[in-house]
Amino acid sequence: MRRKDPQRPRPYRLPLPDVVAIPVAAYCALVVLISASLLMYVPGTGFDWPVTTGVLVVFAIGEITIRLSEKQLVDDIEEQIVARGP
């Protein structure tokens, strides 16, 4: 985010260089994915489809919510810019 929008003030900075932060974040994501997979898969019977479907639905709802919130935030910022004038 600091690279995409460097003008915006950020209240917190990770005290690690990118060379360390990126592998740590990737490791955390991998652990979450493996944990979720272990909760959805039942040895001998395969995937527990109601759980898998629930996970996918919740993930989709989260993504939709994020996109709608981003759009609302952009609209609010644009309204503030227009209200201030040139």
N, CA, C and O of each residue as an XYZ file, in Angstrom:
344
protein
N       0.821     -1.174      0.000
C       0.000      0.000      0.000
C       0.878      1.256      0.000
O       0.503      2.287     -0.557
N       2.020      1.155      0.617
C       2.902      2.324      0.633
C       3.408      2.652     -0.772
O       3.687      3.808     -1.089
N       3.519      1.626     -1.599
C       3.985      1.869     -2.974
C       2.855      2.360     -3.862
O       3.071      3.210     -4.727
N       1.648      1.835     -3.660
C       0.505      2.234     -4.487
C       0.013      3.632     -4.155
O      -0.389      4.384     -5.042
N       0.045      3.977     -2.873
C      -0.490      5.255     -2.422
C       0.469      5.861     -1.395
O       0.157      5.894     -0.205
N       1.636      6.343     -1.848
C       2.649      6.822     -0.895
C       2.278      8.117     -0.183
O       2.888      8.438      0.836
N       1.304      8.868     -0.678
C       0.944     10.148     -0.067
C       0.109      9.976      1.208
O       0.093     10.861      2.064
N      -0.568      8.863      1.332
C      -1.459      8.645      2.479
C      -0.623      8.314      3.722
O       0.270      7.470      3.657
N      -0.904      8.966      4.840
C      -0.162      8.648      6.072
C      -0.542      7.265      6.589
O      -1.715      6.890      6.584
N       0.437      6.531      7.024
C       0.213      5.185      7.566
C       0.599      5.191      9.046
O       1.706      5.597      9.398
N      -0.317      4.738      9.915
C      -0.035      4.816     11.346
C       0.963      3.774     11.851
O       1.534      3.939     12.928
N       1.175      2.712     11.090
C       2.042      1.644     11.572
C       2.961      1.186     10.458
O       2.547      1.069      9.304
N       4.188      0.932     10.805
C       5.167      0.419      9.851
C       5.774     -0.841     10.449
O       6.227     -0.833     11.594
N       5.785     -1.920      9.682
C       6.373     -3.172     10.118
C       7.880     -2.996     10.272
O       8.540     -2.542      9.337
N       8.435     -3.341     11.420
C       9.863     -3.102     11.635
C      10.763     -4.163     10.996
O      11.768     -4.567     11.580
N      10.398     -4.604      9.806
C      11.189     -5.592      9.085
C      11.371     -5.140      7.639
O      10.488     -4.488      7.081
N      12.502     -5.477      7.029
C      12.632     -5.180      5.595
C      11.736     -6.109      4.781
O      11.334     -7.168      5.263
N      11.424     -5.712      3.552
C      10.557     -6.523      2.683
C      11.113     -7.926      2.461
O      10.350     -8.877      2.290
N      12.431     -8.059      2.463
C      13.057     -9.363      2.231
C      12.647    -10.358      3.314
O      12.584    -11.560      3.055
N      12.368     -9.875      4.516
C      11.935    -10.734      5.615
C      10.408    -10.766      5.694
O       9.828    -11.829      5.915
N       9.756     -9.629      5.518
C       8.306     -9.531      5.707
C       7.528    -10.368      4.699
O       6.535    -10.997      5.064
N       7.951    -10.390      3.454
C       7.217    -11.123      2.419
C       7.224    -12.636      2.685
O       6.160    -13.253      2.633
N       8.376    -13.257      2.967
C       8.334    -14.692      3.287
C       7.537    -15.004      4.561
O       6.872    -16.037      4.631
N       7.597    -14.131      5.556
C       6.826    -14.357      6.783
C       5.327    -14.304      6.475
O       4.570    -15.150      6.950
N       4.897    -13.321      5.688
C       3.486    -13.224      5.319
C       3.059    -14.430      4.484
O       1.963    -14.958      4.674
N       3.914    -14.867      3.563
C       3.598    -16.040      2.743
C       3.480    -17.293      3.610
O       2.604    -18.126      3.378
N       4.346    -17.429      4.598
C       4.288    -18.564      5.513
C       2.973    -18.557      6.294
O       2.332    -19.598      6.442
N       2.576    -17.397      6.786
C       1.310    -17.287      7.529
C       0.128    -17.675      6.645
O      -0.767    -18.396      7.086
N       0.122    -17.202      5.404
C      -0.961    -17.548      4.484
C      -0.981    -19.053      4.216
O      -2.051    -19.658      4.154
N       0.187    -19.651      4.058
C       0.275    -21.089      3.821
C      -0.271    -21.876      5.011
O      -1.004    -22.847      4.827
N       0.077    -21.468      6.217
C      -0.422    -22.149      7.419
C      -1.943    -22.047      7.491
O      -2.608    -23.025      7.832
N      -2.498    -20.886      7.178
C      -3.957    -20.726      7.202
C      -4.604    -21.638      6.159
O      -5.608    -22.290      6.448
N      -4.042    -21.690      4.955
C      -4.608    -22.549      3.902
C      -4.536    -24.030      4.279
O      -5.494    -24.775      4.071
N      -3.413    -24.446      4.826
C      -3.280    -25.846      5.235
C      -4.262    -26.168      6.357
O      -4.903    -27.219      6.342
N      -4.380    -25.267      7.327
C      -5.325    -25.485      8.437
C      -6.755    -25.588      7.926
O      -7.504    -26.468      8.349
N      -7.133    -24.703      7.026
C      -8.488    -24.743      6.472
C      -8.709    -26.035      5.697
O      -9.782    -26.634      5.781
N      -7.713    -26.464      4.952
C      -7.838    -27.716      4.191
C      -8.022    -28.907      5.116
O      -8.815    -29.803      4.827
N      -7.292    -28.922      6.230
C      -7.423    -30.035      7.170
C      -8.798    -30.065      7.833
O      -9.285    -31.133      8.203
N      -9.421    -28.905      7.983
C     -10.754    -28.867      8.570
C     -11.833    -29.269      7.563
O     -12.910    -29.714      7.960
N     -11.560    -29.119      6.275
C     -12.550    -29.433      5.251
C     -12.414    -30.853      4.721
O     -13.365    -31.377      4.140
N     -11.270    -31.486      4.900
C     -11.022    -32.806      4.324
C     -11.120    -33.877      5.404
O     -10.508    -33.755      6.465
N     -11.891    -34.924      5.131
C     -12.032    -36.047      6.053
C     -11.341    -37.245      5.419
O     -11.769    -37.718      4.367
N     -10.267    -37.749      6.050
C      -9.566    -38.903      5.466
C     -10.509    -40.090      5.271
O     -11.291    -40.441      6.155
N     -10.412    -40.683      4.112
C     -11.234    -41.849      3.805
C     -12.539    -41.516      3.112
O     -13.062    -42.340      2.363
N     -13.085    -40.313      3.345
C     -14.350    -39.955      2.708
C     -14.222    -38.746      1.781
O     -15.147    -38.458      1.021
N     -13.125    -38.055      1.828
C     -12.927    -36.892      0.956
C     -13.344    -35.598      1.638
O     -13.330    -35.485      2.863
N     -13.707    -34.644      0.827
C     -14.083    -33.341      1.357
C     -15.452    -33.391      2.019
O     -16.368    -34.057      1.538
N     -15.570    -32.682      3.118
C     -16.855    -32.504      3.790
C     -17.516    -31.322      3.083
O     -17.251    -30.165      3.411
N     -18.375    -31.621      2.114
C     -18.898    -30.583      1.224
C     -19.710    -29.490      1.904
O     -19.613    -28.337      1.482
N     -20.497    -29.776      2.920
C     -21.178    -28.658      3.589
C     -20.188    -27.661      4.203
O     -20.398    -26.451      4.121
N     -19.125    -28.156      4.808
C     -18.114    -27.264      5.386
C     -17.388    -26.515      4.279
O     -17.175    -25.307      4.379
N     -17.009    -27.229      3.225
C     -16.299    -26.597      2.106
C     -17.166    -25.518      1.467
O     -16.679    -24.428      1.166
N     -18.437    -25.811      1.261
C     -19.352    -24.827      0.684
C     -19.490    -23.617      1.602
O     -19.487    -22.478      1.135
N     -19.608    -23.857      2.887
C     -19.697    -22.755      3.841
C     -18.472    -21.861      3.818
O     -18.588    -20.636      3.870
N     -17.299    -22.470      3.742
C     -16.055    -21.695      3.677
C     -16.033    -20.841      2.417
O     -15.685    -19.662      2.476
N     -16.394    -21.413      1.296
C     -16.384    -20.666      0.037
C     -17.413    -19.536      0.042
O     -17.142    -18.452     -0.473
N     -18.587    -19.781      0.618
C     -19.617    -18.736      0.686
C     -19.154    -17.586      1.574
O     -19.306    -16.420      1.212
N     -18.592    -17.912      2.733
C     -18.109    -16.866      3.632
C     -16.974    -16.081      2.985
O     -16.908    -14.859      3.120
N     -16.088    -16.769      2.291
C     -14.997    -16.094      1.580
C     -15.557    -15.151      0.515
O     -15.091    -14.019      0.382
N     -16.544    -15.607     -0.233
C     -17.145    -14.768     -1.282
C     -17.835    -13.551     -0.669
O     -17.713    -12.443     -1.191
N     -18.557    -13.747      0.430
C     -19.215    -12.614      1.089
C     -18.185    -11.602      1.559
O     -18.388    -10.395      1.421
N     -17.084    -12.085      2.114
C     -16.021    -11.183      2.553
C     -15.444    -10.380      1.404
O     -15.238     -9.173      1.532
N     -15.182    -11.028      0.293
C     -14.629    -10.331     -0.872
C     -15.611     -9.300     -1.421
O     -15.210     -8.194     -1.782
N     -16.884     -9.650     -1.487
C     -17.902     -8.707     -1.968
C     -17.981     -7.504     -1.028
O     -18.074     -6.364     -1.484
N     -17.943     -7.754      0.267
C     -17.990     -6.672      1.249
C     -16.795     -5.740      1.100
O     -16.942     -4.520      1.170
N     -15.625     -6.308      0.896
C     -14.417     -5.490      0.709
C     -14.565     -4.609     -0.521
O     -14.278     -3.413     -0.460
N     -15.006     -5.175     -1.632
C     -15.145     -4.397     -2.874
C     -16.175     -3.276     -2.717
O     -15.949     -2.156     -3.175
N     -17.297     -3.574     -2.077
C     -18.321     -2.539     -1.886
C     -17.812     -1.435     -0.956
O     -18.100     -0.259     -1.178
N     -17.065     -1.803      0.071
C     -16.507     -0.810      0.991
C     -15.496      0.075      0.283
O     -15.474      1.287      0.496
N     -14.653     -0.524     -0.563
C     -13.676      0.261     -1.326
C     -14.391      1.258     -2.233
O     -14.001      2.422     -2.318
N     -15.448      0.788     -2.913
C     -16.190      1.677     -3.804
C     -16.817      2.825     -3.019
O     -16.772      3.976     -3.452
N     -17.402      2.511     -1.866
C     -18.019      3.551     -1.038
C     -16.972      4.552     -0.561
O     -17.230      5.756     -0.554
N     -15.809      4.080     -0.168
C     -14.738      4.968      0.288
C     -14.277      5.889     -0.831
O     -14.069      7.081     -0.605
N     -14.116      5.352     -2.031
C     -13.714      6.169     -3.176
C     -14.777      7.215     -3.473
O     -14.451      8.374     -3.728
N     -16.045      6.817     -3.442
C     -17.130      7.774     -3.691
C     -17.133      8.884     -2.641
O     -17.326     10.052     -2.982
N     -16.922      8.538     -1.373
C     -16.882      9.538     -0.302
C     -15.725     10.519     -0.498
O     -15.888     11.724     -0.308
N     -14.571     10.004     -0.875
C     -13.406     10.867     -1.098
C     -13.652     11.800     -2.272
O     -13.325     12.985     -2.207
N     -14.227     11.269     -3.348
C     -14.523     12.105     -4.509
C     -15.529     13.195     -4.158
O     -15.401     14.325     -4.629
N     -16.531     12.874     -3.336
C     -17.497     13.893     -2.917
C     -16.817     14.994     -2.099
O     -17.138     16.172     -2.258
N     -15.895     14.620     -1.238
C     -15.172     15.608     -0.431
C     -14.321     16.520     -1.308
O     -14.225     17.722     -1.061
N     -13.709     15.940     -2.329
C     -12.875     16.731     -3.239
C     -13.750     17.725     -4.010
O     -13.387     18.893     -4.151
N     -14.893     17.264     -4.504
C     -15.794     18.126     -5.250
C     -16.342     19.225     -4.346
O     -16.475     20.371     -4.775
N     -16.664     18.884     -3.092
C     -17.225     19.862     -2.158
C     -16.208     20.966     -1.820
O     -16.593     22.117     -1.613
N     -14.931     20.622     -1.764
C     -13.903     21.622     -1.464
C     -13.682     22.562     -2.617
O     -13.338     23.727     -2.423
N     -13.881     22.057     -3.825
C     -13.680     22.878     -5.008
C     -12.205     23.030     -5.352
O     -11.334     22.507     -4.657
N     -11.932     23.771     -6.463
C     -10.532     23.882     -6.908
C      -9.671     24.745     -6.030
O      -8.482     24.912     -6.303
